């Protein structure tokens, strides 16, 4: 018979009571230690004769501005007001609480009142100028209306109207008529014409106007600046 095939697997030795030696473990490599920085150079020795630095004085704070003084009662006695303008006491009493609320000093309140007074004076001057312009326009219109109505009797009727006005109008009433412009209104002129006609002793003699009326009748009735053209 042929030889039996030999088992290629080596036979495992029988376990023994002594364990197998454990292979040695290699410890990890230690990283290289960085070199220490060089020590700083030693400071030079202090100069014994050197003066210590002078301390800076503290910076001075700017002075705080003075608070405005608001008076308990405003005084306007020193104000220089334009001619013809007087203080409006009720108006000042109404606005003074606002002055105090705004913190106005005596100087500030005085300037404000003076500015208001000057504005009033300027407005009054303009008002008077506008009134004179209007009066001149009214006189021209009234004269034109009477000339158209009376025709050739215009000058004679003005003389009679002036006499009626002089007989019954006091200087104060004449001034009032001039100031208001009513004295040159056609209805007033015609009313004084009727009054003048009733004054028989002042009727001019035949032949013309009496010598006492050399002054232009329209100038007497309407004022020296009126024109009869």
C-alpha positions in Angstrom: 0.0 0.0 0.0 1.1 3.5 -0.6 2.3 5.7 2.3 -0.5 7.9 3.7 -0.3 11.6 2.7 1.5 13.6 5.3 -0.6 16.4 6.9 1.0 19.6 5.8 -0.3 21.5 8.9 2.4 21.3 11.5 1.3 20.0 14.7 0.6 22.5 17.3 2.7 22.0 20.3 0.9 21.2 23.3 0.1 24.1 25.6 2.4 24.4 28.4 1.9 26.0 31.7 4.3 28.9 30.8 2.7 31.9 28.9 4.4 33.2 25.8 6.5 36.3 26.3 4.7 39.7 25.4 6.5 41.7 22.8 8.1 45.0 24.2 6.1 48.3 23.4 8.3 51.1 22.0 7.4 54.5 23.9 6.5 57.5 21.7 9.3 59.9 20.8 9.5 63.0 23.0 9.3 66.3 20.9 12.3 68.6 21.1 12.0 71.4 23.7 12.1 74.9 22.2 15.1 77.0 23.1 14.3 79.7 25.7 14.4 83.3 24.4 17.5 85.4 25.3 17.2 87.4 28.4 16.6 91.1 27.9 19.5 93.4 28.2 19.9 94.9 31.5 18.7 98.6 31.9 21.4 101.2 32.2 21.9 102.4 35.7 19.8 105.5 36.5 21.5 108.9 36.5 21.6 110.1 40.1 21.7 113.7 38.9 18.6 113.4 36.6 15.6 115.4 37.6 12.3 113.6 37.9 9.7 114.6 35.2 7.6 117.5 36.2 3.9 116.7 36.8 1.6 118.5 34.3 -0.8 120.9 36.1 -4.5 119.9 35.6 -6.2 121.6 32.7 -8.3 124.5 33.8 -12.0 124.2 32.9 -13.6 127.0 31.0 -15.9 129.1 33.2 -19.5 128.3 32.8 -21.6 131.1 31.2 -23.6 133.1 33.5 -27.3 132.3 33.6 -29.6 135.0 32.2 -31.3 137.0 34.9 -35.1 137.1 34.4 -36.5 140.0 36.3 -39.5 139.7 38.5 -41.0 142.8 36.9 -39.9 144.3 33.5 -39.2 148.0 33.5 -39.8 149.9 30.2 -39.2 153.4 31.6 -35.9 153.8 29.7 -37.3 152.9 26.3 -37.1 155.4 23.5 -40.3 155.1 21.6 -41.0 156.7 18.2 -43.1 159.9 18.3 -46.8 159.3 18.6 -46.3 155.7 20.0 -47.2 154.9 23.6 -46.9 151.6 25.5 -49.9 149.4 25.3 -50.1 148.4 29.0 -52.7 145.7 28.6 -50.8 144.1 25.8 -47.5 144.1 27.8 -49.3 142.5 30.8 -50.5 139.7 28.4 -47.1 139.0 26.9 -44.8 139.4 30.0 -45.6 135.8 31.2 -44.4 134.6 27.8 -41.2 136.7 28.2 -40.5 135.0 31.4 -41.2 131.6 30.0 -38.7 132.2 27.2 -36.2 133.4 29.8 -35.9 137.0 28.4 -33.7 139.4 30.3 -34.6 143.0 30.8 -32.4 143.9 27.8 -34.0 141.3 25.6 -37.6 142.3 26.5 -36.8 146.0 25.9 -35.4 145.3 22.5 -38.5 143.3 21.6 -40.8 146.0 22.7 -38.8 148.7 20.9 -38.9 146.7 17.7 -42.6 146.4 18.0 -43.0 150.1 18.6 -40.9 151.0 15.5 -43.0 148.6 13.4 -46.2 150.3 14.6 -44.8 153.7 13.9 -43.8 152.7 10.4 -47.2 151.2 9.7 -48.9 154.4 11.0 -46.8 156.5 8.6 -47.7 154.3 5.7 -51.4 154.4 6.7 -51.4 158.2 6.7 -49.7 158.3 3.3 -52.2 155.9 1.9 -55.1 157.9 3.4 -53.8 161.2 1.8 -53.5 159.5 -1.5 -57.0 158.2 -1.2 -58.3 161.6 -0.1 -56.7 163.3 -3.2 -58.4 160.7 -5.4 -61.7 161.3 -3.7 -61.5 165.1 -4.0 -60.8 164.7 -7.8 -63.7 162.4 -8.2 -66.1 164.6 -6.2 -65.1 167.7 -8.1 -65.6 166.0 -11.4 -69.1 164.8 -10.3 -70.2 168.3 -9.1 -68.8 169.9 -12.3 -70.8 167.5 -14.4 -74.0 168.2 -12.3 -73.7 172.0 -11.9 -72.0 172.9 -15.1 -71.3 176.6 -15.4 -72.7 177.2 -11.9 -70.0 175.1 -10.3 -67.8 178.0 -9.0 -70.7 180.1 -7.8 -72.3 177.1 -6.0 -69.0 176.3 -4.2 -68.8 179.9 -2.9 -72.4 179.6 -1.5 -71.6 176.2 0.0 -68.5 177.5 1.7 -70.6 180.3 3.3 -73.1 177.9 4.6 -70.3 175.7 6.1 -68.7 178.8 7.7 -72.0 179.9 9.2 -72.9 176.7 10.9 -69.7 174.6 11.3 -67.4 175.2 14.3 -63.7 174.9 13.7 -63.7 171.5 15.4 -66.5 170.2 13.1 -64.7 171.6 10.0 -61.5 169.8 11.1 -63.5 166.6 11.6 -65.0 166.9 8.1 -61.5 167.5 6.6 -60.0 164.5 8.5 -62.7 162.1 7.5 -63.1 163.4 3.9 -66.8 164.0 4.4 -66.4 167.7 3.8 -65.7 167.2 0.1 -68.5 164.6 -0.4 -71.0 165.8 -3.0 -73.9 165.3 -0.7 -72.3 167.4 2.0 -71.4 170.1 -0.4 -75.0 170.3 -1.8 -76.4 170.4 1.7 -74.2 173.3 2.6 -75.2 174.9 -0.7 -78.8 175.0 0.5 -77.8 176.3 3.9 -75.7 179.0 2.1 -78.7 180.1 0.0 -80.8 180.6 3.2 -78.3 183.1 4.5 -79.7 186.1 2.6 -77.4 188.7 4.2 -74.4 186.9 2.6 -75.9 186.9 -0.9 -73.3 188.4 -3.2 -74.5 191.6 -4.9 -75.3 191.6 -8.6 -72.2 191.6 -10.9 -70.0 189.0 -9.4 -68.4 187.5 -6.3 -67.9 189.8 -3.3 -64.3 191.0 -2.8 -64.0 189.0 0.4 -64.0 185.7 -1.6 -60.9 186.3 -3.6 -59.6 182.9 -2.5 -60.5 180.0 -4.7 -63.8 178.5 -3.5 -62.6 174.9 -4.0 -59.5 175.6 -2.0 -61.6 176.8 0.9 -64.0 173.9 0.7 -61.7 171.0 -0.1 -58.5 172.3 1.4 -55.4 174.2 0.1 -54.1 171.3 -1.9 -57.3 170.6 -3.9 -57.4 171.3 -7.6 -60.4 172.6 -9.4 -59.2 171.6 -12.9 
